[in-house]
Amino acid sequence: MARIPFVTPADVPESERAAYDAFVQKRGSQPNAGPYALLLHMPELAQRLESLRLCIRDETSLPQKLQELVMLTVAREMDCAYIWYAHAAAAREAGVREDIVDSIREKRALTGLDPDEQTAVDFARELLRNRKVSRLTFDRATASFGRRGTLTLTSLIACYSMLAYNMNAYELDAPVHATEQALPITAL
């Protein structure tokens, strides 16, 4: 159970009703789980963050397989069970090897990554752990993904980190996944 209740239509002030309605209409329904069920307490923020997330996800300069690998890396580095829940199976479907998904979840050493996978994981980990990346890591990413792809990589990490911060701060539990093991997290 999250620290605050999920938003209901009655919670939305009239001054924010247009943003709320636009978000719900675009989604097709009001979310009853996940980060946006919380973020809709601020409909304008939810609407803009969802637009940003979709813009990044639709960007082709970073292949889907690498995007999913990066989202798993963010989930693990930030101990965000909900992002793990939402993306572990999708990562496998996008072509991330099972042993890599399992090793990320269990914090085991990653072996046998292809060079682009290694670059994406190293970049994400370095940015999340150090709040910046070294020249060497940045140059490797730019050589692999180009300027646009490196910007996509950075923005993907930032967007999913923002989602993780919200889910972690509000203790949003991840549902049980039908096929994926939960992310092991040590409680505070």
PyMOL CGO cylinders between C-alpha atoms (Angstrom):
from pymol import cmd
from pymol.cgo import CYLINDER

trace = [
    CYLINDER, 0.00, 0.00, 0.00, 1.35, 3.41, -0.94, 0.3, 1, 1, 1, 1, 1, 1,
    CYLINDER, 1.35, 3.41, -0.94, 1.86, 6.10, 1.70, 0.3, 1, 1, 1, 1, 1, 1,
    CYLINDER, 1.86, 6.10, 1.70, -0.95, 8.15, 0.19, 0.3, 1, 1, 1, 1, 1, 1,
    CYLINDER, -0.95, 8.15, 0.19, -4.13, 6.88, -1.47, 0.3, 1, 1, 1, 1, 1, 1,
    CYLINDER, -4.13, 6.88, -1.47, -4.35, 6.76, -5.22, 0.3, 1, 1, 1, 1, 1, 1,
    CYLINDER, -4.35, 6.76, -5.22, -6.07, 9.77, -6.69, 0.3, 1, 1, 1, 1, 1, 1,
    CYLINDER, -6.07, 9.77, -6.69, -9.79, 9.67, -7.33, 0.3, 1, 1, 1, 1, 1, 1,
    CYLINDER, -9.79, 9.67, -7.33, -11.72, 12.12, -9.52, 0.3, 1, 1, 1, 1, 1, 1,
    CYLINDER, -11.72, 12.12, -9.52, -13.09, 13.71, -6.34, 0.3, 1, 1, 1, 1, 1, 1,
    CYLINDER, -13.09, 13.71, -6.34, -9.52, 14.57, -5.25, 0.3, 1, 1, 1, 1, 1, 1,
    CYLINDER, -9.52, 14.57, -5.25, -8.84, 16.72, -8.31, 0.3, 1, 1, 1, 1, 1, 1,
    CYLINDER, -8.84, 16.72, -8.31, -9.45, 20.45, -7.86, 0.3, 1, 1, 1, 1, 1, 1,
    CYLINDER, -9.45, 20.45, -7.86, -11.58, 22.09, -10.54, 0.3, 1, 1, 1, 1, 1, 1,
    CYLINDER, -11.58, 22.09, -10.54, -8.58, 24.23, -11.59, 0.3, 1, 1, 1, 1, 1, 1,
    CYLINDER, -8.58, 24.23, -11.59, -6.68, 21.04, -12.53, 0.3, 1, 1, 1, 1, 1, 1,
    CYLINDER, -6.68, 21.04, -12.53, -9.61, 19.12, -13.97, 0.3, 1, 1, 1, 1, 1, 1,
    CYLINDER, -9.61, 19.12, -13.97, -8.69, 19.80, -17.63, 0.3, 1, 1, 1, 1, 1, 1,
    CYLINDER, -8.69, 19.80, -17.63, -5.20, 18.32, -17.20, 0.3, 1, 1, 1, 1, 1, 1,
    CYLINDER, -5.20, 18.32, -17.20, -6.61, 15.35, -15.31, 0.3, 1, 1, 1, 1, 1, 1,
    CYLINDER, -6.61, 15.35, -15.31, -9.28, 14.70, -17.94, 0.3, 1, 1, 1, 1, 1, 1,
    CYLINDER, -9.28, 14.70, -17.94, -6.74, 15.00, -20.76, 0.3, 1, 1, 1, 1, 1, 1,
    CYLINDER, -6.74, 15.00, -20.76, -4.43, 12.50, -19.08, 0.3, 1, 1, 1, 1, 1, 1,
    CYLINDER, -4.43, 12.50, -19.08, -7.23, 10.00, -18.45, 0.3, 1, 1, 1, 1, 1, 1,
    CYLINDER, -7.23, 10.00, -18.45, -8.57, 10.41, -21.99, 0.3, 1, 1, 1, 1, 1, 1,
    CYLINDER, -8.57, 10.41, -21.99, -5.14, 9.87, -23.55, 0.3, 1, 1, 1, 1, 1, 1,
    CYLINDER, -5.14, 9.87, -23.55, -4.59, 6.76, -21.40, 0.3, 1, 1, 1, 1, 1, 1,
    CYLINDER, -4.59, 6.76, -21.40, -8.10, 5.44, -22.03, 0.3, 1, 1, 1, 1, 1, 1,
    CYLINDER, -8.10, 5.44, -22.03, -8.87, 5.14, -18.32, 0.3, 1, 1, 1, 1, 1, 1,
    CYLINDER, -8.87, 5.14, -18.32, -7.75, 6.34, -14.92, 0.3, 1, 1, 1, 1, 1, 1,
    CYLINDER, -7.75, 6.34, -14.92, -4.78, 4.30, -13.72, 0.3, 1, 1, 1, 1, 1, 1,
    CYLINDER, -4.78, 4.30, -13.72, -5.63, 2.24, -10.64, 0.3, 1, 1, 1, 1, 1, 1,
    CYLINDER, -5.63, 2.24, -10.64, -2.02, 1.14, -10.02, 0.3, 1, 1, 1, 1, 1, 1,
    CYLINDER, -2.02, 1.14, -10.02, 1.48, 2.32, -10.72, 0.3, 1, 1, 1, 1, 1, 1,
    CYLINDER, 1.48, 2.32, -10.72, 3.21, 5.67, -10.50, 0.3, 1, 1, 1, 1, 1, 1,
    CYLINDER, 3.21, 5.67, -10.50, 0.55, 7.66, -12.32, 0.3, 1, 1, 1, 1, 1, 1,
    CYLINDER, 0.55, 7.66, -12.32, -2.13, 6.59, -9.85, 0.3, 1, 1, 1, 1, 1, 1,
    CYLINDER, -2.13, 6.59, -9.85, -0.06, 8.63, -7.38, 0.3, 1, 1, 1, 1, 1, 1,
    CYLINDER, -0.06, 8.63, -7.38, 1.23, 11.36, -9.69, 0.3, 1, 1, 1, 1, 1, 1,
    CYLINDER, 1.23, 11.36, -9.69, -2.29, 12.30, -10.77, 0.3, 1, 1, 1, 1, 1, 1,
    CYLINDER, -2.29, 12.30, -10.77, -2.54, 14.17, -7.49, 0.3, 1, 1, 1, 1, 1, 1,
    CYLINDER, -2.54, 14.17, -7.49, -0.66, 16.71, -9.65, 0.3, 1, 1, 1, 1, 1, 1,
    CYLINDER, -0.66, 16.71, -9.65, -2.36, 16.20, -13.03, 0.3, 1, 1, 1, 1, 1, 1,
    CYLINDER, -2.36, 16.20, -13.03, -0.25, 18.70, -14.97, 0.3, 1, 1, 1, 1, 1, 1,
    CYLINDER, -0.25, 18.70, -14.97, 2.95, 17.04, -13.75, 0.3, 1, 1, 1, 1, 1, 1,
    CYLINDER, 2.95, 17.04, -13.75, 1.60, 13.58, -14.57, 0.3, 1, 1, 1, 1, 1, 1,
    CYLINDER, 1.60, 13.58, -14.57, 0.60, 14.70, -18.05, 0.3, 1, 1, 1, 1, 1, 1,
    CYLINDER, 0.60, 14.70, -18.05, 3.96, 16.31, -18.80, 0.3, 1, 1, 1, 1, 1, 1,
    CYLINDER, 3.96, 16.31, -18.80, 6.01, 13.45, -17.36, 0.3, 1, 1, 1, 1, 1, 1,
    CYLINDER, 6.01, 13.45, -17.36, 4.03, 10.91, -19.38, 0.3, 1, 1, 1, 1, 1, 1,
    CYLINDER, 4.03, 10.91, -19.38, 4.60, 12.95, -22.53, 0.3, 1, 1, 1, 1, 1, 1,
    CYLINDER, 4.60, 12.95, -22.53, 8.33, 13.07, -21.81, 0.3, 1, 1, 1, 1, 1, 1,
    CYLINDER, 8.33, 13.07, -21.81, 8.45, 9.34, -21.06, 0.3, 1, 1, 1, 1, 1, 1,
    CYLINDER, 8.45, 9.34, -21.06, 6.66, 8.50, -24.29, 0.3, 1, 1, 1, 1, 1, 1,
    CYLINDER, 6.66, 8.50, -24.29, 8.88, 10.85, -26.30, 0.3, 1, 1, 1, 1, 1, 1,
    CYLINDER, 8.88, 10.85, -26.30, 12.01, 9.13, -24.95, 0.3, 1, 1, 1, 1, 1, 1,
    CYLINDER, 12.01, 9.13, -24.95, 10.58, 5.63, -25.41, 0.3, 1, 1, 1, 1, 1, 1,
    CYLINDER, 10.58, 5.63, -25.41, 9.65, 6.41, -29.04, 0.3, 1, 1, 1, 1, 1, 1,
    CYLINDER, 9.65, 6.41, -29.04, 13.15, 7.70, -29.82, 0.3, 1, 1, 1, 1, 1, 1,
    CYLINDER, 13.15, 7.70, -29.82, 14.89, 5.30, -32.20, 0.3, 1, 1, 1, 1, 1, 1,
    CYLINDER, 14.89, 5.30, -32.20, 18.46, 6.45, -31.54, 0.3, 1, 1, 1, 1, 1, 1,
    CYLINDER, 18.46, 6.45, -31.54, 18.68, 3.93, -28.69, 0.3, 1, 1, 1, 1, 1, 1,
    CYLINDER, 18.68, 3.93, -28.69, 17.31, 0.47, -29.59, 0.3, 1, 1, 1, 1, 1, 1,
    CYLINDER, 17.31, 0.47, -29.59, 14.43, -0.94, -27.54, 0.3, 1, 1, 1, 1, 1, 1,
    CYLINDER, 14.43, -0.94, -27.54, 16.59, -3.76, -26.19, 0.3, 1, 1, 1, 1, 1, 1,
    CYLINDER, 16.59, -3.76, -26.19, 19.06, -1.24, -24.75, 0.3, 1, 1, 1, 1, 1, 1,
    CYLINDER, 19.06, -1.24, -24.75, 16.25, 0.93, -23.39, 0.3, 1, 1, 1, 1, 1, 1,
    CYLINDER, 16.25, 0.93, -23.39, 14.85, -2.03, -21.48, 0.3, 1, 1, 1, 1, 1, 1,
    CYLINDER, 14.85, -2.03, -21.48, 18.32, -2.97, -20.21, 0.3, 1, 1, 1, 1, 1, 1,
    CYLINDER, 18.32, -2.97, -20.21, 18.80, 0.59, -18.96, 0.3, 1, 1, 1, 1, 1, 1,
    CYLINDER, 18.80, 0.59, -18.96, 15.40, 0.59, -17.23, 0.3, 1, 1, 1, 1, 1, 1,
    CYLINDER, 15.40, 0.59, -17.23, 16.35, -2.62, -15.40, 0.3, 1, 1, 1, 1, 1, 1,
    CYLINDER, 16.35, -2.62, -15.40, 19.65, -1.01, -14.42, 0.3, 1, 1, 1, 1, 1, 1,
    CYLINDER, 19.65, -1.01, -14.42, 17.78, 2.01, -13.04, 0.3, 1, 1, 1, 1, 1, 1,
    CYLINDER, 17.78, 2.01, -13.04, 15.36, -0.27, -11.19, 0.3, 1, 1, 1, 1, 1, 1,
    CYLINDER, 15.36, -0.27, -11.19, 18.20, -2.23, -9.59, 0.3, 1, 1, 1, 1, 1, 1,
    CYLINDER, 18.20, -2.23, -9.59, 20.43, 0.76, -8.79, 0.3, 1, 1, 1, 1, 1, 1,
    CYLINDER, 20.43, 0.76, -8.79, 17.51, 2.61, -7.22, 0.3, 1, 1, 1, 1, 1, 1,
    CYLINDER, 17.51, 2.61, -7.22, 15.90, -0.48, -5.63, 0.3, 1, 1, 1, 1, 1, 1,
    CYLINDER, 15.90, -0.48, -5.63, 12.63, 0.30, -7.38, 0.3, 1, 1, 1, 1, 1, 1,
    CYLINDER, 12.63, 0.30, -7.38, 10.51, -2.84, -7.36, 0.3, 1, 1, 1, 1, 1, 1,
    CYLINDER, 10.51, -2.84, -7.36, 7.76, -1.34, -9.50, 0.3, 1, 1, 1, 1, 1, 1,
    CYLINDER, 7.76, -1.34, -9.50, 10.04, -0.47, -12.43, 0.3, 1, 1, 1, 1, 1, 1,
    CYLINDER, 10.04, -0.47, -12.43, 11.49, -3.97, -12.17, 0.3, 1, 1, 1, 1, 1, 1,
    CYLINDER, 11.49, -3.97, -12.17, 7.99, -5.43, -12.18, 0.3, 1, 1, 1, 1, 1, 1,
    CYLINDER, 7.99, -5.43, -12.18, 7.04, -3.35, -15.22, 0.3, 1, 1, 1, 1, 1, 1,
    CYLINDER, 7.04, -3.35, -15.22, 10.14, -4.08, -17.30, 0.3, 1, 1, 1, 1, 1, 1,
    CYLINDER, 10.14, -4.08, -17.30, 11.83, -7.41, -16.49, 0.3, 1, 1, 1, 1, 1, 1,
    CYLINDER, 11.83, -7.41, -16.49, 9.62, -9.48, -18.78, 0.3, 1, 1, 1, 1, 1, 1,
    CYLINDER, 9.62, -9.48, -18.78, 9.65, -6.74, -21.42, 0.3, 1, 1, 1, 1, 1, 1,
    CYLINDER, 9.65, -6.74, -21.42, 13.45, -6.75, -21.36, 0.3, 1, 1, 1, 1, 1, 1,
    CYLINDER, 13.45, -6.75, -21.36, 13.52, -10.47, -22.01, 0.3, 1, 1, 1, 1, 1, 1,
    CYLINDER, 13.52, -10.47, -22.01, 11.00, -10.04, -24.84, 0.3, 1, 1, 1, 1, 1, 1,
    CYLINDER, 11.00, -10.04, -24.84, 13.15, -7.26, -26.34, 0.3, 1, 1, 1, 1, 1, 1,
    CYLINDER, 13.15, -7.26, -26.34, 16.14, -9.60, -26.45, 0.3, 1, 1, 1, 1, 1, 1,
    CYLINDER, 16.14, -9.60, -26.45, 17.98, -9.05, -23.17, 0.3, 1, 1, 1, 1, 1, 1,
    CYLINDER, 17.98, -9.05, -23.17, 19.35, -12.45, -22.24, 0.3, 1, 1, 1, 1, 1, 1,
    CYLINDER, 19.35, -12.45, -22.24, 17.81, -14.23, -19.27, 0.3, 1, 1, 1, 1, 1, 1,
    CYLINDER, 17.81, -14.23, -19.27, 21.13, -14.57, -17.46, 0.3, 1, 1, 1, 1, 1, 1,
    CYLINDER, 21.13, -14.57, -17.46, 21.67, -10.81, -17.73, 0.3, 1, 1, 1, 1, 1, 1,
    CYLINDER, 21.67, -10.81, -17.73, 18.21, -10.02, -16.32, 0.3, 1, 1, 1, 1, 1, 1,
    CYLINDER, 18.21, -10.02, -16.32, 18.76, -12.49, -13.49, 0.3, 1, 1, 1, 1, 1, 1,
    CYLINDER, 18.76, -12.49, -13.49, 22.27, -11.18, -12.75, 0.3, 1, 1, 1, 1, 1, 1,
    CYLINDER, 22.27, -11.18, -12.75, 21.06, -7.58, -12.58, 0.3, 1, 1, 1, 1, 1, 1,
    CYLINDER, 21.06, -7.58, -12.58, 18.24, -8.59, -10.21, 0.3, 1, 1, 1, 1, 1, 1,
    CYLINDER, 18.24, -8.59, -10.21, 20.61, -10.53, -7.94, 0.3, 1, 1, 1, 1, 1, 1,
    CYLINDER, 20.61, -10.53, -7.94, 23.44, -7.94, -8.15, 0.3, 1, 1, 1, 1, 1, 1,
    CYLINDER, 23.44, -7.94, -8.15, 25.80, -10.48, -9.66, 0.3, 1, 1, 1, 1, 1, 1,
    CYLINDER, 25.80, -10.48, -9.66, 28.64, -9.56, -11.99, 0.3, 1, 1, 1, 1, 1, 1,
    CYLINDER, 28.64, -9.56, -11.99, 27.50, -9.13, -15.57, 0.3, 1, 1, 1, 1, 1, 1,
    CYLINDER, 27.50, -9.13, -15.57, 29.41, -11.23, -18.06, 0.3, 1, 1, 1, 1, 1, 1,
    CYLINDER, 29.41, -11.23, -18.06, 29.11, -11.68, -21.76, 0.3, 1, 1, 1, 1, 1, 1,
    CYLINDER, 29.11, -11.68, -21.76, 27.41, -8.40, -22.55, 0.3, 1, 1, 1, 1, 1, 1,
    CYLINDER, 27.41, -8.40, -22.55, 27.86, -7.18, -26.08, 0.3, 1, 1, 1, 1, 1, 1,
    CYLINDER, 27.86, -7.18, -26.08, 29.81, -3.89, -26.32, 0.3, 1, 1, 1, 1, 1, 1,
    CYLINDER, 29.81, -3.89, -26.32, 26.71, -1.69, -26.69, 0.3, 1, 1, 1, 1, 1, 1,
    CYLINDER, 26.71, -1.69, -26.69, 25.01, -3.39, -23.73, 0.3, 1, 1, 1, 1, 1, 1,
    CYLINDER, 25.01, -3.39, -23.73, 28.15, -2.95, -21.59, 0.3, 1, 1, 1, 1, 1, 1,
    CYLINDER, 28.15, -2.95, -21.59, 28.38, 0.71, -22.59, 0.3, 1, 1, 1, 1, 1, 1,
    CYLINDER, 28.38, 0.71, -22.59, 24.73, 1.38, -21.72, 0.3, 1, 1, 1, 1, 1, 1,
    CYLINDER, 24.73, 1.38, -21.72, 24.97, -0.38, -18.34, 0.3, 1, 1, 1, 1, 1, 1,
    CYLINDER, 24.97, -0.38, -18.34, 28.27, 1.30, -17.45, 0.3, 1, 1, 1, 1, 1, 1,
    CYLINDER, 28.27, 1.30, -17.45, 26.87, 4.72, -18.39, 0.3, 1, 1, 1, 1, 1, 1,
    CYLINDER, 26.87, 4.72, -18.39, 23.70, 4.21, -16.35, 0.3, 1, 1, 1, 1, 1, 1,
    CYLINDER, 23.70, 4.21, -16.35, 25.49, 2.87, -13.31, 0.3, 1, 1, 1, 1, 1, 1,
    CYLINDER, 25.49, 2.87, -13.31, 28.11, 5.60, -13.36, 0.3, 1, 1, 1, 1, 1, 1,
    CYLINDER, 28.11, 5.60, -13.36, 25.54, 8.37, -13.73, 0.3, 1, 1, 1, 1, 1, 1,
    CYLINDER, 25.54, 8.37, -13.73, 23.35, 6.97, -10.95, 0.3, 1, 1, 1, 1, 1, 1,
    CYLINDER, 23.35, 6.97, -10.95, 26.19, 6.21, -8.56, 0.3, 1, 1, 1, 1, 1, 1,
    CYLINDER, 26.19, 6.21, -8.56, 28.39, 9.27, -9.17, 0.3, 1, 1, 1, 1, 1, 1,
    CYLINDER, 28.39, 9.27, -9.17, 25.83, 11.79, -10.48, 0.3, 1, 1, 1, 1, 1, 1,
    CYLINDER, 25.83, 11.79, -10.48, 28.09, 12.20, -13.53, 0.3, 1, 1, 1, 1, 1, 1,
    CYLINDER, 28.09, 12.20, -13.53, 29.99, 10.09, -16.05, 0.3, 1, 1, 1, 1, 1, 1,
    CYLINDER, 29.99, 10.09, -16.05, 33.70, 10.03, -16.81, 0.3, 1, 1, 1, 1, 1, 1,
    CYLINDER, 33.70, 10.03, -16.81, 35.07, 11.27, -20.10, 0.3, 1, 1, 1, 1, 1, 1,
    CYLINDER, 35.07, 11.27, -20.10, 35.93, 7.67, -21.05, 0.3, 1, 1, 1, 1, 1, 1,
    CYLINDER, 35.93, 7.67, -21.05, 32.38, 6.43, -20.41, 0.3, 1, 1, 1, 1, 1, 1,
    CYLINDER, 32.38, 6.43, -20.41, 30.86, 9.41, -22.18, 0.3, 1, 1, 1, 1, 1, 1,
    CYLINDER, 30.86, 9.41, -22.18, 33.12, 8.97, -25.20, 0.3, 1, 1, 1, 1, 1, 1,
    CYLINDER, 33.12, 8.97, -25.20, 32.29, 5.24, -25.38, 0.3, 1, 1, 1, 1, 1, 1,
    CYLINDER, 32.29, 5.24, -25.38, 28.58, 6.04, -25.33, 0.3, 1, 1, 1, 1, 1, 1,
    CYLINDER, 28.58, 6.04, -25.33, 28.94, 8.69, -28.01, 0.3, 1, 1, 1, 1, 1, 1,
    CYLINDER, 28.94, 8.69, -28.01, 30.99, 6.32, -30.19, 0.3, 1, 1, 1, 1, 1, 1,
    CYLINDER, 30.99, 6.32, -30.19, 28.33, 3.62, -29.77, 0.3, 1, 1, 1, 1, 1, 1,
    CYLINDER, 28.33, 3.62, -29.77, 25.11, 5.63, -29.90, 0.3, 1, 1, 1, 1, 1, 1,
    CYLINDER, 25.11, 5.63, -29.90, 26.03, 9.01, -31.39, 0.3, 1, 1, 1, 1, 1, 1,
    CYLINDER, 26.03, 9.01, -31.39, 25.18, 12.34, -29.84, 0.3, 1, 1, 1, 1, 1, 1,
    CYLINDER, 25.18, 12.34, -29.84, 21.44, 11.84, -30.10, 0.3, 1, 1, 1, 1, 1, 1,
    CYLINDER, 21.44, 11.84, -30.10, 21.57, 8.31, -28.71, 0.3, 1, 1, 1, 1, 1, 1,
    CYLINDER, 21.57, 8.31, -28.71, 23.70, 9.43, -25.77, 0.3, 1, 1, 1, 1, 1, 1,
    CYLINDER, 23.70, 9.43, -25.77, 21.21, 12.20, -25.03, 0.3, 1, 1, 1, 1, 1, 1,
    CYLINDER, 21.21, 12.20, -25.03, 18.41, 9.63, -25.26, 0.3, 1, 1, 1, 1, 1, 1,
    CYLINDER, 18.41, 9.63, -25.26, 20.32, 7.35, -22.88, 0.3, 1, 1, 1, 1, 1, 1,
    CYLINDER, 20.32, 7.35, -22.88, 20.84, 10.17, -20.38, 0.3, 1, 1, 1, 1, 1, 1,
    CYLINDER, 20.84, 10.17, -20.38, 17.21, 11.30, -20.61, 0.3, 1, 1, 1, 1, 1, 1,
    CYLINDER, 17.21, 11.30, -20.61, 15.92, 7.74, -20.20, 0.3, 1, 1, 1, 1, 1, 1,
    CYLINDER, 15.92, 7.74, -20.20, 17.95, 7.34, -17.01, 0.3, 1, 1, 1, 1, 1, 1,
    CYLINDER, 17.95, 7.34, -17.01, 16.72, 10.71, -15.71, 0.3, 1, 1, 1, 1, 1, 1,
    CYLINDER, 16.72, 10.71, -15.71, 13.06, 10.03, -16.50, 0.3, 1, 1, 1, 1, 1, 1,
    CYLINDER, 13.06, 10.03, -16.50, 12.98, 6.59, -14.93, 0.3, 1, 1, 1, 1, 1, 1,
    CYLINDER, 12.98, 6.59, -14.93, 14.97, 7.86, -11.95, 0.3, 1, 1, 1, 1, 1, 1,
    CYLINDER, 14.97, 7.86, -11.95, 12.27, 10.47, -11.36, 0.3, 1, 1, 1, 1, 1, 1,
    CYLINDER, 12.27, 10.47, -11.36, 9.63, 7.77, -11.50, 0.3, 1, 1, 1, 1, 1, 1,
    CYLINDER, 9.63, 7.77, -11.50, 11.71, 5.61, -9.12, 0.3, 1, 1, 1, 1, 1, 1,
    CYLINDER, 11.71, 5.61, -9.12, 12.15, 8.46, -6.65, 0.3, 1, 1, 1, 1, 1, 1,
    CYLINDER, 12.15, 8.46, -6.65, 8.39, 8.97, -6.53, 0.3, 1, 1, 1, 1, 1, 1,
    CYLINDER, 8.39, 8.97, -6.53, 7.58, 5.28, -6.21, 0.3, 1, 1, 1, 1, 1, 1,
    CYLINDER, 7.58, 5.28, -6.21, 10.23, 4.78, -3.53, 0.3, 1, 1, 1, 1, 1, 1,
    CYLINDER, 10.23, 4.78, -3.53, 9.28, 7.88, -1.53, 0.3, 1, 1, 1, 1, 1, 1,
    CYLINDER, 9.28, 7.88, -1.53, 5.62, 6.85, -1.52, 0.3, 1, 1, 1, 1, 1, 1,
    CYLINDER, 5.62, 6.85, -1.52, 6.41, 3.16, -0.99, 0.3, 1, 1, 1, 1, 1, 1,
    CYLINDER, 6.41, 3.16, -0.99, 4.49, 2.00, -4.02, 0.3, 1, 1, 1, 1, 1, 1,
    CYLINDER, 4.49, 2.00, -4.02, 4.45, -1.79, -3.87, 0.3, 1, 1, 1, 1, 1, 1,
    CYLINDER, 4.45, -1.79, -3.87, 4.89, -3.78, -7.03, 0.3, 1, 1, 1, 1, 1, 1,
    CYLINDER, 4.89, -3.78, -7.03, 2.27, -6.43, -7.68, 0.3, 1, 1, 1, 1, 1, 1,
    CYLINDER, 2.27, -6.43, -7.68, 3.34, -10.03, -8.01, 0.3, 1, 1, 1, 1, 1, 1,
    CYLINDER, 3.34, -10.03, -8.01, 4.39, -10.72, -11.58, 0.3, 1, 1, 1, 1, 1, 1,
    CYLINDER, 4.39, -10.72, -11.58, 3.10, -13.87, -13.24, 0.3, 1, 1, 1, 1, 1, 1,
    CYLINDER, 3.10, -13.87, -13.24, 6.51, -14.90, -14.60, 0.3, 1, 1, 1, 1, 1, 1,
    CYLINDER, 6.51, -14.90, -14.60, 9.20, -12.70, -13.03, 0.3, 1, 1, 1, 1, 1, 1,
    CYLINDER, 9.20, -12.70, -13.03, 10.81, -12.90, -9.64, 0.3, 1, 1, 1, 1, 1, 1,
    CYLINDER, 10.81, -12.90, -9.64, 10.45, -9.80, -7.51, 0.3, 1, 1, 1, 1, 1, 1,
    CYLINDER, 10.45, -9.80, -7.51, 13.37, -7.44, -7.05, 0.3, 1, 1, 1, 1, 1, 1,
    CYLINDER, 13.37, -7.44, -7.05, 14.99, -8.23, -3.68, 0.3, 1, 1, 1, 1, 1, 1,
    CYLINDER, 14.99, -8.23, -3.68, 15.11, -5.03, -1.66, 0.3, 1, 1, 1, 1, 1, 1,
    CYLINDER, 15.11, -5.03, -1.66, 16.28, -4.44, 1.86, 0.3, 1, 1, 1, 1, 1, 1,
    CYLINDER, 16.28, -4.44, 1.86, 13.74, -2.36, 3.79, 0.3, 1, 1, 1, 1, 1, 1,
    CYLINDER, 13.74, -2.36, 3.79, 14.79, 0.70, 5.76, 0.3, 1, 1, 1, 1, 1, 1,
]
cmd.load_cgo(trace, "trace")
